[in-house]
Amino acid sequence: MKRLMPFLLSSLFLLLSAIPAMAHGTVERVPEIASAEARLFVADSTTGDLVTVDLPSGRTLSRLSTPASIMSLALAPDARHLFVTRGRNTDKDYVTVVNTGFDPETGSARPPFISRTFEGYSPDSSHPVGNLPSIANESKAELLLLDGDLDSLDGLTVRKLALAGNAHYHYAVVDGLLYVGHLQQGFVQVLDPETGKEKTRIAGCPVLHGIAKDEQTGRLFFGCQNETLVVGTQGEETAKAVAHINYPEKQRVAAFLTGKNRVLWGYTEGTLPLLYKLDVSHEPYAYETMEIEPSIRQAVSSDQAYLLSLRRSGTLEIRDSASGKLLRTAAIGKGWSADFHEHVDKAVLPDIATSSRFAYVSLPNEGRIAQVELSSGTLVRYLEVGGEPTRLELLEKTGGDDTPSSSQPVELPKAAETTDPSLTRGDKTVRLTASPLMQDDHAWLPLRSTAEAFGLHVKWQAGTGISVTGEGLSVQLTIGGQSAKLGGVAKELHAPIQLISHTAYIQEHDLEVLLGIKLLGAGGHAHAHEHDHSTEHAD
């Protein structure tokens, strides 16, 4: 037996060696990195998902689940992380930090992922403090400054600054001081952001909401209930009230947009009939009133060239951000009812994000996002994301191009419900084979086919626009123009000519005034001489 033992042991070793190991084997690692022109992040208010859309392809890359319901999205100063805060309709508040996976400098892209989720206390993350992201815990009267690696467990340092009281805050750092506006207390608290020590308080701004900065002077503008408070930040006027700007109408300012040429636009929540323009290059400061169609959302393009306003009817206005002049419009959605509004439980309002060329407008009631070319007002396409898309954040590669391919179909705005609509000019009547488009209770018709139905000639002339001639008529038009020429005489248009899916559309009132073509049997305001907004002046 002793002689057999070495043999048995060696045989057992060979047998065991022949059995495959139970440990996991190695696999080849595949790099996830790719390239992208832009990424659009969309909050789905129904599910709490953060949807990532690749641009220009329009493909949905991922849906990250966050605590429902999303109230806000805020981009961190590093432009690579998003802070997602939930609505305030439960006993727990959360903040989710998302790594976007996108580098705006190079366009390198990886799948986005959730870095961490932590509890907040009525949290808000919309304002950075210098180059640091911050979380304002409004029910604990504290400001958290986050310094370090947001994706690491041990590489992040959190510093707390005590604030004067529980409130909703609007704040900014200028020349080494932190200016914090308190809504409920109605004052601006000035602190040293390094030590947290309070320097002073500036009173006299009840129901404070909204902040803007003039980069040239460093002055801060705070929206108050009955006026705007201006606070100095440089030299002898540091941390002092330097001006109070009265509102010309009953509407207050609760938010600001920064246009070009040092122009600020003041507005508030709800359906608005007007905006306030403030040119901060001129003192004494004074607001100018600009009337608009009832509007529920405002924005300024990323290059500050355009002022955007979303009408309640579902039309996007594109204006010059310095003058406020209406340049063009785009019918993009079905619209919203007059009693439509938003509370703090979740986001339900549409939002606007822009790249260098396009505006992206979320349509929560339609489950999609409209993409509009800013320079022409053309509705390019819809991004069908589903759910209830509300808040948007867009990241674009430096010099990137998010232009979609021309082969993608565009769904036109919903046509009006009509009964046997027809067109008349003189003694000739033409029945419409398709209903006109509707926008703000007015009908819009394709210019070329409508004019040619009455024997008129339409030419698109490069550099000069559109000409309509025939039967003694001569009309010159431009896409997005505010006026036309009828027989060499300037006529102000009721609404600019729109370009929708490469087709020029004219509003019914202008169709009748310029071409003598009257629309009958449609649901708009197609009634002769009901209102005349045209004015004439010599060339």
PyMOL commands that set and color helices and strands:
alter all, ss='L'
color gray80, all
select helices_A, chain A and resi 4-18+235-237+447-452+508-515
alter helices_A, ss='H'
color red, helices_A
select strands_A, chain A and resi 34-35+38-44+49-55+60-65+70-75+81-86+93-99+108-109+113-120+123-124+134-137+142-148+156-162+169-174+177-182+187-191+198-202+211-213+220-223+227-232+240-246+255-258+263-267+272-279+287-300+306-311+315-320+326-331+352-354+358-363+368-373+379-384+389-396+422-425+428-431+437-439+442-446+457-461+465-470+473-477+483-486+489-492+498-500+503-507+518-520+536-537
alter strands_A, ss='S'
color yellow, strands_A
deselect
rebuild
show_as cartoon
